[in-house]
Amino acid sequence: MNELLEGLTERARAVRYAINRISLIPLLVRVGVFLAVLVGLLLAYPVELFNGRSLLALTVVAVLPAVGPRRVWPTFAALVTVGGWLLAAAGFDRPIALWRLLAVATLLYLAHTLCALAAVLPFDAVVDPDLIVRWLTRAGAVLLASAVLGILLMQLGGAGTDRGFQAATVAGLLVAVALSALLAWLQRRR
């Protein structure tokens, strides 16, 4: 019994020591992950489903990637967000609004990139704030380019009847192939 009590005391000391060593910037990155996932979930799901239990479940889904960014939780949170979007569009007949689509896509990418950053930052890391600014600037550039390209492709898709949809599909495929080729070239260049 005495050994069990000593083991628990030692674990409590270790946890207290770890909590005392947490630095501000890695903690803020994880808070950013939580907020990005939670707001994305709230935008994706239909309002009719919000009650105490569902909000608690969505909060737990948002906490998981913030606590374990190296595990399966970021993918799980993204899939739950996309599932909510599909549920709202198909099950509740919510019209697809461009602002909501761009906001959910932006928050999904932001959560993804912040999880990648949180995965490499130990809790007790001393981080230069310029690193975070550069990381978020790069993410902002990607988000801006994606939004502009998405809006242009949507406008191209609505440019005609069936031919407009064909043109948007072909343009989207060409962009995907070009980006894949660019990524393959960059990978070989290393």
C-alpha positions as CSV (number, residue, x, y, z in Angstrom):
1,M,0.0,0.0,0.0
2,N,2.9,2.3,0.9
3,E,4.5,1.6,-2.5
4,L,1.3,2.5,-4.3
5,L,1.0,5.8,-2.5
6,E,4.7,6.6,-3.2
7,G,4.1,5.9,-6.9
8,L,1.1,8.1,-7.1
9,T,3.0,10.9,-5.3
10,E,5.8,10.6,-7.7
11,R,3.4,10.8,-10.7
12,A,1.8,13.9,-9.2
13,R,5.2,15.5,-8.8
14,A,6.0,14.7,-12.5
15,V,2.8,16.2,-13.7
16,R,3.2,19.3,-11.6
17,Y,6.8,19.7,-12.9
18,A,5.6,19.3,-16.5
19,I,2.8,21.9,-16.0
20,N,5.3,24.3,-14.5
21,R,7.5,24.0,-17.5
22,I,4.9,24.8,-20.2
23,S,5.8,27.9,-22.1
24,L,3.4,30.4,-23.6
25,I,3.8,30.0,-27.4
26,P,3.3,26.3,-27.7
27,L,0.3,26.6,-25.4
28,L,-1.1,29.4,-27.7
29,V,-0.6,27.3,-30.8
30,R,-2.6,24.5,-29.2
31,V,-5.3,27.0,-28.2
32,G,-5.3,28.1,-31.8
33,V,-5.9,24.5,-32.9
34,F,-8.8,24.2,-30.4
35,L,-10.4,27.4,-31.6
36,A,-10.0,26.6,-35.3
37,V,-11.5,23.2,-35.0
38,L,-14.3,24.4,-32.7
39,V,-15.4,27.3,-34.9
40,G,-15.1,25.1,-38.0
41,L,-17.4,22.5,-36.4
42,L,-19.9,25.2,-35.4
43,L,-20.0,26.6,-38.9
44,A,-20.3,23.1,-40.5
45,Y,-23.1,21.6,-38.4
46,P,-26.7,22.8,-38.7
47,V,-28.0,25.0,-35.9
48,E,-30.9,22.6,-35.4
49,L,-28.6,20.0,-33.9
50,F,-27.1,22.3,-31.2
51,N,-28.0,21.3,-27.7
52,G,-26.0,20.7,-24.5
53,R,-24.9,17.2,-25.4
54,S,-24.0,18.0,-29.0
55,L,-22.0,21.1,-28.0
56,L,-20.2,19.1,-25.4
57,A,-19.3,16.4,-28.0
58,L,-18.1,19.0,-30.5
59,T,-16.0,20.6,-27.8
60,V,-14.4,17.3,-27.0
61,V,-13.7,16.7,-30.7
62,A,-12.0,20.2,-30.8
63,V,-9.9,19.4,-27.6
64,L,-8.6,16.1,-29.0
65,P,-6.4,17.5,-31.8
66,A,-5.1,20.3,-29.5
67,V,-4.0,17.7,-26.9
68,G,-2.7,15.1,-29.3
69,P,-1.7,16.8,-32.6
70,R,0.7,13.9,-33.5
71,R,-2.0,11.3,-33.3
72,V,-5.1,10.5,-35.4
73,W,-7.2,13.3,-33.7
74,P,-6.6,16.0,-36.3
75,T,-7.8,13.7,-39.1
76,F,-10.7,12.6,-36.9
77,A,-11.7,16.3,-36.3
78,A,-11.5,17.1,-40.0
79,L,-13.7,14.1,-40.8
80,V,-16.3,15.1,-38.2
81,T,-16.3,18.6,-39.6
82,V,-16.8,17.4,-43.2
83,G,-19.5,15.0,-41.9
84,G,-21.3,17.9,-40.3
85,W,-21.1,19.9,-43.6
86,L,-22.5,17.0,-45.5
87,L,-25.2,16.4,-42.9
88,A,-26.2,20.1,-43.1
89,A,-26.3,20.1,-46.9
90,A,-27.9,16.8,-47.5
91,G,-29.9,16.0,-44.4
92,F,-31.1,19.5,-43.5
93,D,-31.2,21.0,-47.0
94,R,-29.1,24.0,-46.0
95,P,-28.1,25.8,-49.2
96,I,-24.4,26.0,-49.9
97,A,-23.3,29.5,-49.2
98,L,-19.9,30.6,-50.6
99,W,-18.9,32.4,-47.4
100,R,-19.6,29.4,-45.2
101,L,-17.8,27.0,-47.6
102,L,-14.7,29.3,-47.7
103,A,-14.8,29.7,-43.9
104,V,-15.0,26.0,-43.2
105,A,-12.3,25.2,-45.7
106,T,-10.1,28.0,-44.2
107,L,-10.6,26.7,-40.7
108,L,-9.9,23.1,-41.7
109,Y,-6.6,24.2,-43.3
110,L,-5.7,26.4,-40.4
111,A,-6.4,23.6,-37.9
112,H,-4.3,21.3,-40.0
113,T,-1.3,23.6,-40.3
114,L,-1.5,24.5,-36.6
115,C,-1.6,20.8,-35.7
116,A,1.6,20.3,-37.8
117,L,3.3,23.2,-35.9
118,A,2.1,21.9,-32.5
119,A,3.3,18.4,-33.3
120,V,6.9,19.6,-33.5
121,L,6.8,22.1,-30.6
122,P,7.4,20.5,-27.2
123,F,5.4,22.1,-24.4
124,D,8.5,23.6,-22.8
125,A,10.0,25.0,-26.1
126,V,11.3,28.5,-26.2
127,V,10.1,29.8,-29.5
128,D,10.8,33.0,-31.3
129,P,7.5,34.8,-32.1
130,D,8.8,35.5,-35.6
131,L,8.6,31.8,-36.3
132,I,4.9,31.8,-35.6
133,V,4.4,35.0,-37.6
134,R,6.2,33.5,-40.6
135,W,4.2,30.2,-40.3
136,L,0.9,32.0,-40.2
137,T,1.9,34.4,-43.0
138,R,2.6,31.4,-45.2
139,A,-0.7,29.8,-44.2
140,G,-2.5,33.0,-45.0
141,A,-0.9,33.2,-48.4
142,V,-2.1,29.6,-49.1
143,L,-5.5,30.4,-47.9
144,L,-5.8,33.6,-50.0
145,A,-4.6,31.8,-53.1
146,S,-7.0,28.9,-52.5
147,A,-10.0,31.2,-51.9
148,V,-9.3,33.3,-55.1
149,L,-8.8,30.1,-57.2
150,G,-11.9,28.6,-55.7
151,I,-14.0,31.6,-56.4
152,L,-12.7,31.8,-60.0
153,L,-13.5,28.2,-60.5
154,M,-17.0,28.6,-59.1
155,Q,-17.6,31.5,-61.5
156,L,-16.2,29.5,-64.3
157,G,-18.6,26.6,-63.4
158,G,-21.6,28.9,-63.5
159,A,-20.5,30.4,-66.8
160,G,-22.8,28.2,-68.9
161,T,-25.2,25.4,-68.7
162,D,-23.6,21.9,-68.9
163,R,-20.5,23.3,-70.7
164,G,-19.7,25.5,-67.6
165,F,-19.6,22.5,-65.3
166,Q,-17.4,20.7,-67.8
167,A,-15.0,23.7,-68.0
168,A,-14.8,23.9,-64.2
169,T,-14.2,20.2,-63.9
170,V,-11.4,20.3,-66.6
171,A,-9.9,23.4,-65.0
172,G,-9.9,21.8,-61.6
173,L,-8.3,18.6,-62.9
174,L,-5.6,20.7,-64.7
175,V,-4.9,22.6,-61.5
176,A,-4.7,19.3,-59.5
177,V,-2.3,17.8,-62.0
178,A,-0.2,20.9,-62.1
179,L,0.1,21.0,-58.3
180,S,0.9,17.3,-58.2
181,A,3.7,17.8,-60.7
182,L,5.0,20.8,-58.8
183,L,5.1,18.9,-55.6
184,A,6.8,15.9,-57.2
185,W,9.4,18.2,-58.7
186,L,10.0,19.9,-55.4
187,Q,10.3,16.5,-53.7
188,R,12.9,15.3,-56.3
189,R,14.8,18.6,-56.0
190,R,15.6,17.8,-52.3
